[in-house]
Amino acid sequence: MQRIIAGYNGAELPMLLLADFYMDVEEPITRVGFLGIKRTVLSSVRRRYFLVFIPFSYRAKELALIPASDARMPDGERMGGKDSDGRILSVGEFISPFTKEAPYTAEYRITDFFGYDFVYENKSFIADVRNCCTEEALELIYQLYPELASLGLIDG
């Protein structure tokens, strides 16, 4: 797996890159209207994200979505073709649904996806990580890559 360095909770940490993609997110923007009245509205913006595995040594491992602007990729511009077991694929677009807390559901539009096949095959993987429901996602990673359970790159 490709390693990157990214900012997370106020520290620069080494992480393992699972996917590189663009996602539409809602961000508040302030507009000035008639008579100078300011109004904050939500606007859909396309942002680049990394799905990462954070291998802490002395606490629970984590999955996170990191904005690409917060990360440094030492080996290249985009993920892809760097995995020795051939499990990386490229997909133009798909929807990642979040249904774990029904009736509160959400869908995230993922575009220009480069990442491991298990992330794409389990379409809800990214949505679950975004909504902090990572237990099943971590179990899947440990089934496919058992060596990650004992990997510890970060003390603390």
Secondary structure, 3 states (H helix, E strand, C coil): CEEEEEEECCEEEEEEEEEEEEEEEEEEEEEECHHHCEEEEEEEEEEEEEEEEECECCCCCEEEEEEHHHEECCCCCCCCCCCCCCCEEEEEEEEEEEEEECCEEEEEEEEEEEEEHHHHHCCCHHHHHHCCCCHHHHHHHHHHCHHHHCCCCECC
